[in-house]
Amino acid sequence: MEEGKVEEETLPISVEKPQIKPSIIDFETGIKHIIGPATIGMILGILAETFLAPNYSWPSPPQAAIIGSILLSPVLYFLLIGDQKSRWWEYSLGLMIPGSFFIMIWFSGWGALFCGVYLPLLIWVWISTSWGQYELPPFRYGVWHLFGITIGGFAGAILAFSQTS
């Protein structure tokens, strides 16, 4: 090597860019990423309101839906995503990180209804209309599904409470 010259070395960098799907939001996307998580959250919210709320002060039904989804995250990944089986843990992180934030919000009391329901509902609608166009990494699917599970858990708790009252 000549003096004063430095060899350039290139490092391969892999950056995943979301791939645009042919249609905006198709039926499969709606079922797997919008209706599916909301339905799962609703079922968990109904179960929590029916069996946990009468006997225990914690967790609230939305918290129970979040905790249940985190515990069932590998199953939810294979059920709702099922792509690249080795990446289920990324999906679990997508549920856990914002999920722990929402669990703390529900403990706050005064801001729980606004920060735990209304704001996530608006964000979930925005995510569902914009992210549905792309093939996303598992972490982002986990975040998207968590918002649906949170809203579904709250709706399921209201439904169960209105039926038992």
Contacts in CASP RR format, 6 or more apart in sequence:
PFRMAT RR
TARGET T0000
AUTHOR 0000-0000-0000
METHOD contacts of the structure
MODEL  1
MEEGKVEEETLPISVEKPQIKPSIIDFETGIKHIIGPATIGMILGILAET
FLAPNYSWPSPPQAAIIGSILLSPVLYFLLIGDQKSRWWEYSLGLMIPGS
FFIMIWFSGWGALFCGVYLPLLIWVWISTSWGQYELPPFRYGVWHLFGIT
IGGFAGAILAFSQTS
1 7 0 8 1.000
16 137 0 8 1.000
18 134 0 8 1.000
18 135 0 8 1.000
18 136 0 8 1.000
18 137 0 8 1.000
19 134 0 8 1.000
19 135 0 8 1.000
20 133 0 8 1.000
20 134 0 8 1.000
21 29 0 8 1.000
21 132 0 8 1.000
21 133 0 8 1.000
21 134 0 8 1.000
21 135 0 8 1.000
24 132 0 8 1.000
24 133 0 8 1.000
25 128 0 8 1.000
25 129 0 8 1.000
25 132 0 8 1.000
25 133 0 8 1.000
29 132 0 8 1.000
30 128 0 8 1.000
30 132 0 8 1.000
32 80 0 8 1.000
32 81 0 8 1.000
33 80 0 8 1.000
33 128 0 8 1.000
33 131 0 8 1.000
33 132 0 8 1.000
33 141 0 8 1.000
33 144 0 8 1.000
33 145 0 8 1.000
34 128 0 8 1.000
34 148 0 8 1.000
36 80 0 8 1.000
37 69 0 8 1.000
37 76 0 8 1.000
37 80 0 8 1.000
37 144 0 8 1.000
37 145 0 8 1.000
37 146 0 8 1.000
37 147 0 8 1.000
37 148 0 8 1.000
37 149 0 8 1.000
37 152 0 8 1.000
38 148 0 8 1.000
38 149 0 8 1.000
38 151 0 8 1.000
38 152 0 8 1.000
38 155 0 8 1.000
39 152 0 8 1.000
40 69 0 8 1.000
40 76 0 8 1.000
40 149 0 8 1.000
41 65 0 8 1.000
41 69 0 8 1.000
41 148 0 8 1.000
41 149 0 8 1.000
41 150 0 8 1.000
41 151 0 8 1.000
41 152 0 8 1.000
41 153 0 8 1.000
41 156 0 8 1.000
42 152 0 8 1.000
42 153 0 8 1.000
42 155 0 8 1.000
42 156 0 8 1.000
42 159 0 8 1.000
43 156 0 8 1.000
44 61 0 8 1.000
44 64 0 8 1.000
44 65 0 8 1.000
44 68 0 8 1.000
44 69 0 8 1.000
44 149 0 8 1.000
44 153 0 8 1.000
45 61 0 8 1.000
45 62 0 8 1.000
45 64 0 8 1.000
45 65 0 8 1.000
45 152 0 8 1.000
45 153 0 8 1.000
45 154 0 8 1.000
45 156 0 8 1.000
45 157 0 8 1.000
45 160 0 8 1.000
46 153 0 8 1.000
46 156 0 8 1.000
46 157 0 8 1.000
46 159 0 8 1.000
46 160 0 8 1.000
47 64 0 8 1.000
48 59 0 8 1.000
48 60 0 8 1.000
48 61 0 8 1.000
48 63 0 8 1.000
48 64 0 8 1.000
48 65 0 8 1.000
48 153 0 8 1.000
48 157 0 8 1.000
49 61 0 8 1.000
49 156 0 8 1.000
49 157 0 8 1.000
49 160 0 8 1.000
49 161 0 8 1.000
49 164 0 8 1.000
50 160 0 8 1.000
50 164 0 8 1.000
52 59 0 8 1.000
52 61 0 8 1.000
52 64 0 8 1.000
53 60 0 8 1.000
53 61 0 8 1.000
53 157 0 8 1.000
53 161 0 8 1.000
59 67 0 8 1.000
59 103 0 8 1.000
59 106 0 8 1.000
60 106 0 8 1.000
60 157 0 8 1.000
61 153 0 8 1.000
61 154 0 8 1.000
61 156 0 8 1.000
61 157 0 8 1.000
61 160 0 8 1.000
62 102 0 8 1.000
62 106 0 8 1.000
62 116 0 8 1.000
62 117 0 8 1.000
62 150 0 8 1.000
62 153 0 8 1.000
62 154 0 8 1.000
62 157 0 8 1.000
63 102 0 8 1.000
63 103 0 8 1.000
63 106 0 8 1.000
65 149 0 8 1.000
65 150 0 8 1.000
65 152 0 8 1.000
65 153 0 8 1.000
65 154 0 8 1.000
66 95 0 8 1.000
66 99 0 8 1.000
66 102 0 8 1.000
66 103 0 8 1.000
66 146 0 8 1.000
66 149 0 8 1.000
66 150 0 8 1.000
67 103 0 8 1.000
69 76 0 8 1.000
69 95 0 8 1.000
69 145 0 8 1.000
69 146 0 8 1.000
69 149 0 8 1.000
70 92 0 8 1.000
70 95 0 8 1.000
70 96 0 8 1.000
70 99 0 8 1.000
73 88 0 8 1.000
73 91 0 8 1.000
73 92 0 8 1.000
73 95 0 8 1.000
73 96 0 8 1.000
74 88 0 8 1.000
74 92 0 8 1.000
76 91 0 8 1.000
76 95 0 8 1.000
76 145 0 8 1.000
77 88 0 8 1.000
77 91 0 8 1.000
77 92 0 8 1.000
77 138 0 8 1.000
78 85 0 8 1.000
78 88 0 8 1.000
80 141 0 8 1.000
80 145 0 8 1.000
81 91 0 8 1.000
81 138 0 8 1.000
81 141 0 8 1.000
83 138 0 8 1.000
84 138 0 8 1.000
87 137 0 8 1.000
87 138 0 8 1.000
88 138 0 8 1.000
90 137 0 8 1.000
90 138 0 8 1.000
90 139 0 8 1.000
91 138 0 8 1.000
91 139 0 8 1.000
91 141 0 8 1.000
91 142 0 8 1.000
91 145 0 8 1.000
93 139 0 8 1.000
94 138 0 8 1.000
94 139 0 8 1.000
94 140 0 8 1.000
94 141 0 8 1.000
94 142 0 8 1.000
94 143 0 8 1.000
94 146 0 8 1.000
95 142 0 8 1.000
95 143 0 8 1.000
95 145 0 8 1.000
95 146 0 8 1.000
95 149 0 8 1.000
97 143 0 8 1.000
98 143 0 8 1.000
98 146 0 8 1.000
98 147 0 8 1.000
99 146 0 8 1.000
99 150 0 8 1.000
102 116 0 8 1.000
102 120 0 8 1.000
102 146 0 8 1.000
102 150 0 8 1.000
105 111 0 8 1.000
105 112 0 8 1.000
105 115 0 8 1.000
105 116 0 8 1.000
106 112 0 8 1.000
106 116 0 8 1.000
108 115 0 8 1.000
116 150 0 8 1.000
116 154 0 8 1.000
117 150 0 8 1.000
117 151 0 8 1.000
117 154 0 8 1.000
120 147 0 8 1.000
120 148 0 8 1.000
120 150 0 8 1.000
120 151 0 8 1.000
121 151 0 8 1.000
123 147 0 8 1.000
124 144 0 8 1.000
124 147 0 8 1.000
124 148 0 8 1.000
124 150 0 8 1.000
124 151 0 8 1.000
127 143 0 8 1.000
127 144 0 8 1.000
127 147 0 8 1.000
128 144 0 8 1.000
131 140 0 8 1.000
131 144 0 8 1.000
136 144 0 8 1.000
END
